[in-house]
Structures are given as structure tokens and as C-alpha cells.
Amino acid sequence: MAVKIVGSVPSQNVGQRDHSKRPRLQVDHEAVEGLLESLQAGLSDMLCALCEKKPATEKYTRAGHTEVVCATCHDRWAVQDALEDKLLHILGLARRRQYDDALTCLESILNANRNRDHDGWLSNSVALQRASILFDAGRYSEAEQVYNDWSRLGFVDVWRRQMHALGLSKTLEALGRDREAMAALEAVLGNDDPDDPSLTLSALTNLVRISDKLTLPLNPEWLRIAEAIAKHHGVVMPSGHAPAGAILALEELLRSKQ
């Protein structure tokens, strides 16, 4: 033990205290130093609550819940909160057609937090919102440029890659470039383990719609992907339809189960 009690209180003369025989505290300084070293070693061995890879060094509180995270994940949560805290305001500006104000707000958030955006989450998320706002404003050429810049930047996950393809395809179609719109959707199909299979189905149904508009034949690979989505959701692929009709029927089936 780090602290020892030396001596004892005599039992005689009850009610009187003999100060000459008061217990003495003897501190084992080496034991205390060892205990402190053990505590420090335990803290250094604690892993980040978010990435579970790097040592946890800092506390961060989100939605009233505090976690101990590494410095990188601390910044990751901080930039996410910086955007999400303002997102309702930004979307409100866009709904009121104050598009430039919404875009300015997004740009200011990115500029203020760019040095903390280690994994590109913030730049990806801002690109998604910027392109969507520009599309809603009817500024399709500007939206296309944002999508092109985003593609060069890279995608932080499959979900954003799929969102990029869907948005770019919609933008190209609005510009009258239907075949390019189809190519953007086809490029994103077949990714392994998509975060959201419903986005893959959205890409498929848009491909069916555009190919029908252009009177192009259905790619057999699209039906195979649709069958995989049906299996993922635990439903039977609709039968009694042409391949294009089966894909559209699957979308209706899954929508009815939501």
C-alpha cells in the first residue's frame, strides 16, 4: 500500500486522548509514483470511441453525450457539427430562393473549418449541398461544374459516390445530355456493399426511364443488380414483367413496405 499507519491508540484511559501516541502516516512515495504511472499507462491505452484505432486523448460532447476520442476524430465531429448546426438555416434560405445567401453560408463554413477536414467529409458534404442548391436554382451548368470538382476531390464513402452519380445524371438530363446522364448512373452501379441499396435501385429506375426515353434496349446486367437488391430486402423479384417493368415493379414493392 502507498500509505501505512504506524502505531496504535492505547485502549486504557478511555475518554482521554494521548497525543504522544497519535498514529503516524508513512507515505510510500515509490508506490504512489508507480500508481500514477499505471493510471497514465491506462489512459494512453484507451482507444478512440469513434475510430477505435488511435489513442483517446480528448473529450467531445454531442447531443448531451460525452465520449473520449482521438484528436482527428475530435476534429471530424467538430466539422460535422459546424455544418449540421447551420444546415436547417441554409435549406431555409434555399426554399425562400435566397440561393446565393445559402451558397455563401456553405462556403463560409468550409473556409472556417478546412484545416480540420482531415478525411474530406466536410468538403464532400458541402459539395453535395452546393450542387443541389444550384440545380434547384436552375443553374445547371454551375451544378455540373460542382459535380466535376467533387469527382476530382474524391468520395469519402459509397453513399456519397451514389449521391454524386444521381445528382450529376439529373443535371446532365436537365442539360439535354441524356446519354451522358445514363453513363453517369452506369458508372456507379455494381459497387460492392453499398451503404444504401435504395440508392442503387434509384439509379436503376432512372436508367430504365432514360433508356425508355431514348428507345434503347435494357442492359441485362441491370436486372441482375435488381435481383440482388430484392434478395437484400428479403422480397421476391416481381415476375410477369419485361426486365424494365420488373425493375420498376420492384421499386413500387419496396416503397409500399416503407
Backbone as CSV, one residue per row, in Angstrom:
resi,resn,N_x,N_y,N_z,CA_x,CA_y,CA_z,C_x,C_y,C_z
1,MET,0.844,-1.197,0.000,0.000,0.000,0.000,0.874,1.239,0.000
2,ALA,0.329,2.357,-0.512,1.092,3.592,-0.603,1.151,4.318,0.723
3,VAL,0.144,4.123,1.604,0.081,4.823,2.890,-0.053,3.792,3.999
4,LYS,0.801,3.894,5.020,0.757,2.970,6.149,0.481,3.738,7.436
5,ILE,-0.250,3.102,8.364,-0.475,3.680,9.696,0.481,3.003,10.658
6,VAL,1.318,3.816,11.319,2.323,3.283,12.241,1.907,3.643,13.657
7,GLY,1.884,2.673,14.572,1.471,2.939,15.950,-0.004,2.679,16.125
8,SER,-0.481,2.739,17.372,-1.888,2.484,17.657,-2.351,3.336,18.818
9,VAL,-3.661,3.485,18.941,-4.242,4.249,20.045,-4.393,3.321,21.246
10,PRO,-3.893,3.670,22.422,-3.995,2.775,23.593,-5.439,2.645,24.039
11,SER,-5.755,1.459,24.581,-7.127,1.193,24.995,-7.422,1.749,26.385
12,GLN,-6.381,1.980,27.231,-6.636,2.483,28.561,-6.983,3.958,28.531
13,ASN,-7.462,4.434,29.684,-7.834,5.829,29.846,-8.864,6.244,28.796
14,VAL,-9.943,5.476,28.741,-10.986,5.762,27.761,-11.540,7.145,28.005
15,GLY,-11.765,7.883,26.930,-12.283,9.241,27.029,-11.176,10.267,27.025
16,GLN,-9.925,9.831,27.205,-8.799,10.751,27.121,-7.937,10.375,25.931
17,ARG,-7.424,11.379,25.241,-6.634,11.138,24.042,-5.167,11.388,24.336
18,ASP,-4.348,10.397,24.138,-2.913,10.526,24.372,-2.246,10.983,23.087
19,HIS,-1.973,12.303,22.974,-1.412,12.848,21.739,0.008,12.363,21.477
20,SER,0.659,11.917,22.533,2.026,11.444,22.321,2.054,10.141,21.543
21,LYS,0.890,9.429,21.511,0.844,8.158,20.800,-0.103,8.208,19.607
22,ARG,-0.270,9.407,19.039,-1.119,9.554,17.850,-0.514,8.753,16.695
23,PRO,-1.362,8.035,15.899,-0.829,7.266,14.760,-0.119,8.184,13.769
24,ARG,0.974,7.712,13.244,1.737,8.482,12.254,1.513,7.902,10.866
25,LEU,1.363,8.803,9.844,1.200,8.378,8.450,2.557,8.286,7.789
26,GLN,2.799,7.145,7.196,4.060,6.960,6.480,3.735,6.748,5.003
27,VAL,4.169,7.663,4.129,3.845,7.620,2.710,4.942,6.882,1.955
28,ASP,4.524,5.915,1.189,5.455,5.182,0.328,5.491,5.900,-1.016
29,HIS,6.450,6.800,-1.196,6.499,7.629,-2.403,6.706,6.800,-3.665
30,GLU,7.471,5.760,-3.571,7.693,4.920,-4.757,6.387,4.255,-5.200
31,ALA,5.578,3.836,-4.212,4.299,3.196,-4.546,3.352,4.195,-5.197
32,VAL,3.352,5.437,-4.681,2.492,6.469,-5.265,2.890,6.753,-6.702
33,GLU,4.187,6.886,-6.951,4.668,7.141,-8.316,4.300,5.978,-9.236
34,GLY,4.387,4.768,-8.726,4.011,3.614,-9.541,2.531,3.610,-9.890
35,LEU,1.709,4.024,-8.898,0.274,4.099,-9.142,-0.059,5.136,-10.204
36,LEU,0.607,6.300,-10.129,0.385,7.349,-11.135,0.813,6.886,-12.524
37,GLU,1.943,6.193,-12.593,2.401,5.675,-13.885,1.414,4.672,-14.464
38,SER,0.831,3.842,-13.592,-0.151,2.857,-14.060,-1.397,3.534,-14.606
39,LEU,-1.841,4.597,-13.899,-3.014,5.335,-14.371,-2.747,5.988,-15.713
40,GLN,-1.566,6.592,-15.869,-1.219,7.227,-17.137,-1.131,6.205,-18.258
41,ALA,-0.570,5.047,-17.963,-0.476,3.989,-18.978,-1.860,3.513,-19.387
42,GLY,-2.776,3.426,-18.418,-4.147,3.013,-18.738,-4.835,3.993,-19.644
43,LEU,-4.618,5.293,-19.396,-5.235,6.310,-20.248,-4.667,6.253,-21.658
44,SER,-3.346,6.042,-21.763,-2.728,6.012,-23.096,-3.173,4.798,-23.891
45,ASP,-3.603,3.727,-23.178,-4.058,2.520,-23.864,-5.520,2.615,-24.289
46,MET,-6.274,3.621,-23.817,-7.680,3.752,-24.163,-7.803,4.176,-25.629
47,LEU,-8.636,3.462,-26.385,-8.801,3.767,-27.802,-9.944,4.745,-28.027
48,CYS,-9.838,5.472,-29.109,-10.855,6.447,-29.504,-12.222,5.773,-29.633
49,ALA,-13.249,6.411,-29.088,-14.601,5.846,-29.121,-15.184,5.851,-30.524
50,LEU,-14.629,6.665,-31.434,-15.181,6.757,-32.792,-14.467,5.828,-33.760
51,CYS,-13.157,6.009,-33.926,-12.428,5.186,-34.902,-11.929,3.870,-34.314
52,GLU,-11.792,3.804,-32.983,-11.319,2.612,-32.279,-9.946,2.173,-32.777
53,LYS,-9.142,3.135,-33.200,-7.807,2.823,-33.704,-6.730,3.630,-32.985
54,LYS,-6.943,4.937,-32.881,-5.945,5.817,-32.287,-6.218,5.997,-30.791
55,PRO,-5.168,6.377,-30.020,-5.374,6.616,-28.583,-6.363,7.751,-28.336
56,ALA,-7.241,7.560,-27.356,-8.209,8.597,-26.990,-7.495,9.654,-26.146
57,THR,-7.600,10.901,-26.567,-6.872,11.978,-25.885,-7.745,13.159,-25.495
58,GLU,-8.939,13.280,-26.086,-9.758,14.465,-25.848,-11.216,14.069,-25.668
59,LYS,-11.918,14.867,-24.860,-13.348,14.651,-24.679,-14.128,15.480,-25.694
60,TYR,-15.247,14.908,-26.170,-16.130,15.659,-27.071,-17.573,15.310,-26.715
61,THR,-18.408,16.338,-26.625,-19.812,16.134,-26.253,-20.704,16.439,-27.437
62,ARG,-21.540,15.466,-27.810,-22.512,15.624,-28.885,-23.866,15.158,-28.360
63,ALA,-24.876,15.978,-28.575,-26.240,15.636,-28.152,-26.290,15.225,-26.687
64,GLY,-25.506,15.918,-25.853,-25.514,15.655,-24.426,-24.746,14.432,-23.993
65,HIS,-24.054,13.774,-24.930,-23.305,12.557,-24.608,-21.825,12.812,-24.849
66,THR,-20.996,12.549,-23.852,-19.563,12.818,-23.933,-18.790,11.535,-24.204
67,GLU,-17.882,11.599,-25.160,-17.002,10.483,-25.476,-15.557,10.974,-25.443
68,VAL,-14.639,10.035,-25.229,-13.217,10.352,-25.300,-12.705,9.846,-26.641
69,VAL,-12.173,10.760,-27.435,-11.800,10.445,-28.812,-10.371,10.906,-29.094
70,CYS,-9.858,10.505,-30.240,-8.542,10.979,-30.665,-8.675,12.385,-31.255
71,ALA,-7.549,13.042,-31.490,-7.574,14.421,-31.990,-8.215,14.502,-33.368
72,THR,-7.949,13.512,-34.222,-8.513,13.520,-35.580,-10.029,13.393,-35.540
73,CYS,-10.540,12.472,-34.731,-11.990,12.284,-34.645,-12.656,13.450,-33.917
74,HIS,-11.933,14.100,-33.024,-12.443,15.315,-32.383,-12.727,16.369,-33.450
75,ASP,-11.788,16.542,-34.374,-11.992,17.494,-35.471,-13.112,17.031,-36.402
76,ARG,-13.198,15.715,-36.619,-14.233,15.173,-37.508,-15.624,15.506,-36.990
77,TRP,-15.839,15.305,-35.711,-17.142,15.635,-35.118,-17.372,17.147,-35.104
78,ALA,-16.301,17.895,-34.885,-16.437,19.354,-34.822,-16.879,19.930,-36.167
79,VAL,-16.300,19.431,-37.277,-16.692,19.969,-38.586,-18.098,19.506,-38.961
80,GLN,-18.463,18.296,-38.548,-19.822,17.826,-38.814,-20.839,18.687,-38.081
81,ASP,-20.553,18.989,-36.827,-21.464,19.844,-36.065,-21.520,21.254,-36.647
82,ALA,-20.379,21.742,-37.136,-20.347,23.089,-37.708,-21.299,23.198,-38.894
83,LEU,-21.370,22.144,-39.721,-22.284,22.149,-40.866,-23.719,21.878,-40.431
84,GLU,-23.914,20.842,-39.628,-25.275,20.449,-39.273,-25.984,21.500,-38.422
85,ASP,-25.227,22.259,-37.645,-25.842,23.320,-36.842,-26.439,24.419,-37.717
86,LYS,-25.920,24.563,-38.936,-26.376,25.624,-39.841,-27.231,25.106,-40.999
87,LEU,-27.363,23.770,-41.094,-27.974,23.194,-42.291,-29.441,23.581,-42.446
88,LEU,-30.206,23.560,-41.368,-31.612,23.949,-41.471,-31.744,25.396,-41.941
89,HIS,-30.878,26.260,-41.450,-30.872,27.661,-41.885,-30.554,27.757,-43.382
90,ILE,-29.564,26.987,-43.833,-29.164,27.011,-45.249,-30.296,26.504,-46.135
91,LEU,-30.922,25.398,-45.745,-32.021,24.846,-46.532,-33.213,25.804,-46.544
92,GLY,-33.423,26.501,-45.441,-34.482,27.506,-45.393,-34.226,28.644,-46.378
93,LEU,-32.977,29.086,-46.463,-32.619,30.121,-47.441,-32.910,29.634,-48.862
94,ALA,-32.546,28.382,-49.139,-32.771,27.838,-50.481,-34.260,27.739,-50.792
95,ARG,-35.055,27.326,-49.809,-36.505,27.232,-50.032,-37.112,28.606,-50.329
96,ARG,-36.523,29.642,-49.735,-37.002,31.004,-49.995,-36.345,31.620,-51.236
97,ARG,-35.632,30.772,-51.968,-34.945,31.152,-53.200,-33.845,32.183,-52.975
98,GLN,-33.318,32.200,-51.788,-32.157,33.036,-51.495,-30.904,32.177,-51.724
99,TYR,-30.762,31.759,-52.974,-29.746,30.771,-53.315,-28.325,31.264,-53.047
100,ASP,-28.026,32.491,-53.418,-26.670,32.996,-53.215,-26.325,33.103,-51.737
101,ASP,-27.300,33.481,-50.911,-27.058,33.543,-49.467,-26.766,32.153,-48.907
102,ALA,-27.507,31.162,-49.395,-27.280,29.776,-48.949,-25.888,29.302,-49.361
103,LEU,-25.495,29.620,-50.585,-24.176,29.213,-51.077,-23.061,29.909,-50.304
104,THR,-23.258,31.176,-49.993,-22.265,31.927,-49.223,-22.084,31.328,-47.834
105,CYS,-23.182,30.927,-47.224,-23.126,30.318,-45.900,-22.344,29.005,-45.937
106,LEU,-22.594,28.196,-46.942,-21.851,26.942,-47.097,-20.360,27.201,-47.273
107,GLU,-20.038,28.182,-48.097,-18.627,28.486,-48.372,-17.926,28.980,-47.105
108,SER,-18.616,29.768,-46.298,-18.001,30.282,-45.079,-17.721,29.158,-44.081
109,ILE,-18.625,28.192,-44.000,-18.407,27.049,-43.111,-17.196,26.242,-43.564
110,LEU,-17.099,26.008,-44.871,-15.974,25.245,-45.406,-14.658,25.974,-45.157
111,ASN,-14.633,27.265,-45.435,-13.397,28.032,-45.261,-12.957,28.077,-43.799
112,ALA,-13.928,28.170,-42.888,-13.594,28.271,-41.465,-13.086,26.951,-40.888
113,ASN,-13.411,25.835,-41.543,-13.073,24.524,-40.991,-12.216,23.669,-41.917
114,ARG,-11.713,24.252,-42.980,-10.964,23.476,-43.975,-9.741,22.780,-43.362
115,ASN,-9.068,23.462,-42.439,-7.858,22.878,-41.842,-8.157,21.706,-40.920
116,ARG,-9.434,21.518,-40.548,-9.809,20.390,-39.681,-10.494,19.277,-40.455
117,ASP,-10.660,19.456,-41.759,-11.387,18.473,-42.578,-10.415,17.403,-43.072
118,HIS,-9.935,16.574,-42.147,-8.864,15.635,-42.460,-9.267,14.551,-43.448
119,ASP,-10.508,14.069,-43.344,-10.920,12.957,-44.208,-11.780,13.403,-45.390
120,GLY,-12.011,14.698,-45.540,-12.788,15.195,-46.671,-14.285,15.134,-46.479
121,TRP,-14.746,14.769,-45.266,-16.193,14.677,-45.047,-16.871,16.016,-45.283
122,LEU,-16.300,17.088,-44.767,-16.938,18.396,-44.889,-16.963,18.875,-46.335
123,SER,-15.856,18.734,-47.036,-15.822,19.183,-48.433,-16.780,18.367,-49.287
124,ASN,-16.905,17.054,-49.012,-17.886,16.218,-49.719,-19.302,16.688,-49.438
125,SER,-19.598,16.940,-48.178,-20.957,17.320,-47.784,-21.326,18.698,-48.319
126,VAL,-20.377,19.624,-48.299,-20.641,20.958,-48.844,-20.856,20.879,-50.347
127,ALA,-20.073,20.054,-51.053,-20.252,19.887,-52.496,-21.643,19.354,-52.815
128,LEU,-22.110,18.375,-52.037,-23.439,17.814,-52.238,-24.508,18.896,-52.091
129,GLN,-24.405,19.697,-51.054,-25.408,20.743,-50.822,-25.312,21.851,-51.875
130,ARG,-24.111,22.225,-52.241,-23.938,23.282,-53.254,-24.562,22.869,-54.583
131,ALA,-24.250,21.655,-55.020,-24.768,21.181,-56.304,-26.290,21.113,-56.281
132,SER,-26.856,20.638,-55.174,-28.309,20.539,-55.049,-28.968,21.919,-55.110
133,ILE,-28.377,22.900,-54.441,-28.929,24.260,-54.435,-28.852,24.871,-55.829
134,LEU,-27.732,24.679,-56.496,-27.578,25.225,-57.854,-28.571,24.580,-58.815
135,PHE,-28.806,23.275,-58.655,-29.791,22.601,-59.511,-31.176,23.179,-59.272
136,ASP,-31.543,23.336,-58.002,-32.858,23.890,-57.680,-33.012,25.315,-58.212
137,ALA,-31.892,26.013,-58.307,-31.926,27.379,-58.830,-31.981,27.405,-60.352
138,GLY,-31.912,26.223,-60.989,-31.919,26.165,-62.447,-30.573,26.520,-63.065
139,ARG,-29.539,26.554,-62.259,-28.193,26.894,-62.738,-27.433,25.590,-63.008
140,TYR,-27.871,24.904,-64.050,-27.409,23.540,-64.308,-25.930,23.466,-64.678
141,SER,-25.449,24.404,-65.456,-24.030,24.371,-65.834,-23.133,24.548,-64.616
142,GLU,-23.526,25.423,-63.691,-22.758,25.604,-62.461,-22.824,24.348,-61.599
143,ALA,-23.993,23.729,-61.558,-24.136,22.491,-60.786,-23.229,21.404,-61.360
144,GLU,-23.180,21.311,-62.686,-22.307,20.315,-63.317,-20.852,20.558,-62.933
145,GLN,-20.440,21.802,-62.892,-19.053,22.112,-62.519,-18.758,21.676,-61.091
146,VAL,-19.725,21.880,-60.201,-19.535,21.437,-58.819,-19.391,19.918,-58.765
147,TYR,-20.232,19.208,-59.511,-20.127,17.747,-59.539,-18.773,17.311,-60.096
148,ASN,-18.284,17.990,-61.120,-16.975,17.636,-61.691,-15.856,17.887,-60.686
149,ASP,-15.933,19.008,-59.986,-14.928,19.308,-58.962,-14.983,18.279,-57.833
150,TRP,-16.185,17.902,-57.461,-16.369,16.903,-56.404,-15.757,15.560,-56.823
151,SER,-15.941,15.184,-58.075,-15.388,13.925,-58.578,-13.863,13.928,-58.475
152,ARG,-13.248,15.041,-58.800,-11.785,15.141,-58.702,-11.328,15.117,-57.249
153,LEU,-12.158,15.629,-56.372,-11.840,15.627,-54.950,-11.836,14.216,-54.376
154,GLY,-12.754,13.373,-54.860,-12.890,12.013,-54.355,-14.058,11.897,-53.382
155,PHE,-14.491,10.673,-53.144,-15.671,10.419,-52.313,-15.248,9.728,-51.022
156,VAL,-15.815,10.183,-49.918,-15.427,9.615,-48.627,-16.125,8.291,-48.349
157,ASP,-17.208,7.977,-49.078,-17.885,6.702,-48.891,-18.740,6.399,-50.124
158,VAL,-19.268,5.166,-50.167,-20.067,4.734,-51.316,-21.350,5.549,-51.424
159,TRP,-21.956,5.869,-50.279,-23.200,6.629,-50.296,-23.022,7.947,-51.034
160,ARG,-21.948,8.668,-50.773,-21.733,9.953,-51.454,-21.374,9.761,-52.927
161,ARG,-20.713,8.672,-53.232,-20.448,8.368,-54.642,-21.773,8.158,-55.385
162,GLN,-22.700,7.455,-54.753,-24.009,7.223,-55.378,-24.812,8.520,-55.488
163,MET,-24.784,9.338,-54.436,-25.480,10.623,-54.480,-24.918,11.513,-55.576
164,HIS,-23.608,11.463,-55.743,-22.970,12.230,-56.822,-23.481,11.773,-58.177
165,ALA,-23.533,10.458,-58.397,-23.980,9.930,-59.687,-25.431,10.299,-59.970
166,LEU,-26.291,10.168,-58.961,-27.704,10.507,-59.148,-27.872,11.989,-59.460
167,GLY,-27.166,12.844,-58.719,-27.286,14.284,-58.943,-26.703,14.715,-60.274
168,LEU,-25.546,14.159,-60.619,-24.929,14.506,-61.903,-25.807,14.058,-63.061
169,SER,-26.362,12.851,-62.965,-27.238,12.353,-64.022,-28.455,13.265,-64.207
170,LYS,-29.051,13.648,-63.103,-30.211,14.546,-63.156,-29.844,15.881,-63.796
171,THR,-28.645,16.377,-63.478,-28.187,17.650,-64.029,-27.927,17.535,-65.527
172,LEU,-27.264,16.454,-65.937,-26.975,16.257,-67.364,-28.254,16.086,-68.165
173,GLU,-29.227,15.400,-67.583,-30.511,15.239,-68.262,-31.198,16.596,-68.428
174,ALA,-31.097,17.447,-67.394,-31.685,18.789,-67.495,-30.999,19.618,-68.568
175,LEU,-29.729,19.307,-68.831,-28.980,19.999,-69.890,-29.207,19.368,-71.264
176,GLY,-30.055,18.338,-71.323,-30.365,17.690,-72.598,-29.332,16.676,-73.035
177,ARG,-28.502,16.207,-72.135,-27.426,15.263,-72.478,-27.751,13.899,-71.856
178,ASP,-28.792,13.267,-72.423,-29.348,12.053,-71.827,-28.373,10.879,-71.823
179,ARG,-27.624,10.712,-72.884,-26.693,9.578,-72.938,-25.588,9.723,-71.891
180,GLU,-25.129,10.946,-71.671,-24.141,11.181,-70.618,-24.762,10.936,-69.240
181,ALA,-26.041,11.271,-69.115,-26.744,11.029,-67.854,-26.797,9.530,-67.561
182,MET,-27.046,8.723,-68.591,-27.057,7.271,-68.413,-25.674,6.760,-68.019
183,ALA,-24.646,7.290,-68.670,-23.278,6.840,-68.386,-22.895,7.138,-66.932
184,ALA,-23.337,8.272,-66.403,-23.033,8.624,-65.011,-23.658,7.621,-64.042
185,LEU,-24.869,7.160,-64.361,-25.537,6.186,-63.500,-24.904,4.806,-63.622
186,GLU,-24.587,4.396,-64.841,-23.985,3.082,-65.047,-22.633,2.973,-64.347
187,ALA,-21.911,4.097,-64.279,-20.582,4.075,-63.675,-20.617,3.755,-62.189
188,VAL,-21.748,4.043,-61.539,-21.822,3.840,-60.092,-22.432,2.491,-59.723
189,LEU,-23.041,1.803,-60.674,-23.674,0.510,-60.379,-22.622,-0.577,-60.170
190,GLY,-22.967,-1.546,-59.341,-22.090,-2.683,-59.140,-21.046,-2.493,-58.065
191,ASN,-21.089,-1.356,-57.331,-20.157,-1.192,-56.211,-20.480,-2.219,-55.135
192,ASP,-19.439,-2.793,-54.551,-19.646,-3.806,-53.528,-20.139,-3.175,-52.229
193,ASP,-21.061,-3.869,-51.574,-21.558,-3.461,-50.253,-21.955,-1.996,-50.187
194,PRO,-22.926,-1.565,-50.996,-23.346,-0.170,-50.911,-23.947,0.156,-49.554
195,ASP,-23.726,1.379,-49.094,-24.284,1.783,-47.803,-25.805,1.820,-47.840
196,ASP,-26.370,2.147,-48.997,-27.817,2.295,-49.115,-28.273,1.667,-50.431
197,PRO,-28.754,0.389,-50.402,-29.194,-0.267,-51.643,-30.317,0.481,-52.346
198,SER,-31.096,1.276,-51.584,-32.183,2.016,-52.219,-31.653,3.038,-53.216
199,LEU,-30.444,3.552,-52.976,-29.844,4.477,-53.936,-29.474,3.743,-55.228
200,THR,-28.998,2.506,-55.084,-28.706,1.706,-56.272,-29.976,1.461,-57.067
201,LEU,-31.078,1.184,-56.369,-32.350,0.990,-57.059,-32.809,2.290,-57.717
202,SER,-32.574,3.423,-57.078,-32.911,4.711,-57.699,-32.125,4.915,-58.982
203,ALA,-30.847,4.535,-58.958,-30.034,4.631,-60.167,-30.601,3.734,-61.264
204,LEU,-31.018,2.525,-60.884,-31.580,1.588,-61.870,-32.873,2.125,-62.483
205,THR,-33.772,2.618,-61.647,-35.052,3.096,-62.173,-34.860,4.319,-63.065
206,ASN,-33.889,5.149,-62.727,-33.594,6.286,-63.600,-32.990,5.830,-64.925
207,LEU,-32.176,4.789,-64.869,-31.633,4.228,-66.114,-32.752,3.679,-66.990
208,VAL,-33.690,2.964,-66.388,-34.826,2.422,-67.142,-35.618,3.551,-67.789
209,ARG,-35.854,4.594,-67.029,-36.645,5.725,-67.545,-35.945,6.428,-68.716
210,ILE,-34.636,6.679,-68.561,-33.910,7.394,-69.623,-33.748,6.502,-70.850
211,SER,-33.468,5.215,-70.622,-33.319,4.308,-71.772,-34.623,4.179,-72.544
212,ASP,-35.753,4.205,-71.812,-37.048,4.160,-72.485,-37.266,5.434,-73.302
213,LYS,-36.845,6.562,-72.755,-36.983,7.829,-73.473,-36.159,7.821,-74.754
214,LEU,-34.987,7.181,-74.686,-34.104,7.125,-75.854,-34.365,5.884,-76.714
215,THR,-35.364,5.084,-76.332,-35.696,3.821,-77.012,-34.468,2.921,-77.157
216,LEU,-33.731,2.779,-76.055,-32.551,1.918,-76.043,-32.883,0.611,-75.332
217,PRO,-32.249,-0.490,-75.706,-32.519,-1.775,-75.039,-31.984,-1.781,-73.613
218,LEU,-32.594,-2.593,-72.778,-32.190,-2.715,-71.390,-30.929,-3.562,-71.275
219,ASN,-29.985,-3.096,-70.502,-28.775,-3.868,-70.241,-29.124,-5.018,-69.298
220,PRO,-28.859,-6.287,-69.678,-29.216,-7.433,-68.812,-28.583,-7.343,-67.427
221,GLU,-27.441,-6.675,-67.319,-26.772,-6.548,-66.025,-27.643,-5.794,-65.022
222,TRP,-28.457,-4.859,-65.499,-29.309,-4.079,-64.600,-30.292,-4.982,-63.871
223,LEU,-30.842,-5.976,-64.575,-31.798,-6.892,-63.952,-31.109,-7.728,-62.878
224,ARG,-29.872,-8.146,-63.133,-29.140,-8.928,-62.141,-28.929,-8.111,-60.854
225,ILE,-28.610,-6.835,-61.011,-28.420,-5.961,-59.844,-29.741,-5.796,-59.095
226,ALA,-30.848,-5.654,-59.845,-32.162,-5.529,-59.206,-32.500,-6.782,-58.413
227,GLU,-32.175,-7.951,-58.945,-32.431,-9.204,-58.233,-31.631,-9.263,-56.933
228,ALA,-30.393,-8.756,-56.959,-29.568,-8.719,-55.745,-30.181,-7.785,-54.707
229,ILE,-30.758,-6.677,-55.157,-31.414,-5.741,-54.227,-32.648,-6.390,-53.607
230,ALA,-33.426,-7.114,-54.421,-34.607,-7.814,-53.905,-34.201,-8.824,-52.834
231,LYS,-33.124,-9.552,-53.082,-32.630,-10.531,-52.113,-32.187,-9.840,-50.834
232,HIS,-31.533,-8.693,-50.972,-31.071,-7.935,-49.803,-32.248,-7.540,-48.908
233,HIS,-33.354,-7.171,-49.517,-34.526,-6.735,-48.765,-35.443,-7.898,-48.382
234,GLY,-35.098,-9.109,-48.796,-35.895,-10.272,-48.428,-37.230,-10.354,-49.133
235,VAL,-37.297,-9.870,-50.376,-38.538,-9.945,-51.152,-38.262,-10.721,-52.436
236,VAL,-39.354,-11.223,-53.030,-39.248,-11.954,-54.297,-39.277,-10.955,-55.444
237,MET,-38.365,-11.129,-56.369,-38.334,-10.255,-57.537,-39.639,-10.394,-58.317
238,PRO,-40.326,-9.284,-58.603,-41.593,-9.355,-59.342,-41.419,-10.081,-60.677
239,SER,-42.404,-10.913,-60.999,-42.362,-11.666,-62.252,-43.531,-11.236,-63.134
240,GLY,-43.554,-11.783,-64.342,-44.636,-11.455,-65.262,-44.455,-10.104,-65.926
241,HIS,-43.232,-9.592,-65.871,-42.946,-8.304,-66.490,-41.748,-8.457,-67.425
242,ALA,-41.629,-7.533,-68.352,-40.378,-7.390,-69.086,-39.332,-6.911,-68.088
243,PRO,-38.022,-7.086,-68.372,-36.986,-6.682,-67.405,-37.147,-5.253,-66.889
244,ALA,-37.435,-4.311,-67.773,-37.607,-2.920,-67.340,-38.801,-2.798,-66.403
245,GLY,-39.902,-3.474,-66.742,-41.091,-3.434,-65.900,-40.855,-4.085,-64.551
246,ALA,-40.014,-5.135,-64.514,-39.719,-5.818,-63.261,-38.951,-4.893,-62.314
247,ILE,-38.028,-4.109,-62.853,-37.253,-3.169,-62.028,-38.175,-2.105,-61.441
248,LEU,-39.067,-1.575,-62.265,-39.999,-0.552,-61.785,-40.976,-1.137,-60.764
249,ALA,-41.393,-2.398,-60.989,-42.308,-3.051,-60.043,-41.618,-3.302,-58.705
250,LEU,-40.321,-3.606,-58.733,-39.573,-3.800,-57.501,-39.517,-2.497,-56.702
251,GLU,-39.299,-1.399,-57.387,-39.277,-0.108,-56.696,-40.617,0.160,-56.011
252,GLU,-41.721,-0.109,-56.709,-43.049,0.108,-56.131,-43.275,-0.815,-54.928
253,LEU,-42.831,-2.062,-55.048,-42.986,-3.030,-53.964,-42.257,-2.574,-52.709
254,LEU,-40.998,-2.152,-52.873,-40.215,-1.716,-51.715,-40.760,-0.414,-51.132
255,ARG,-41.252,0.469,-51.971,-41.819,1.709,-51.476,-43.068,1.439,-50.641
256,SER,-43.850,0.434,-51.067,-45.082,0.114,-50.328,-44.802,-0.477,-48.956
257,LYS,-43.580,-1.005,-48.741,-43.223,-1.606,-47.473,-42.584,-0.627,-46.498
258,GLN,-42.361,0.600,-46.940,-41.737,1.601,-46.063,-42.729,2.143,-45.048
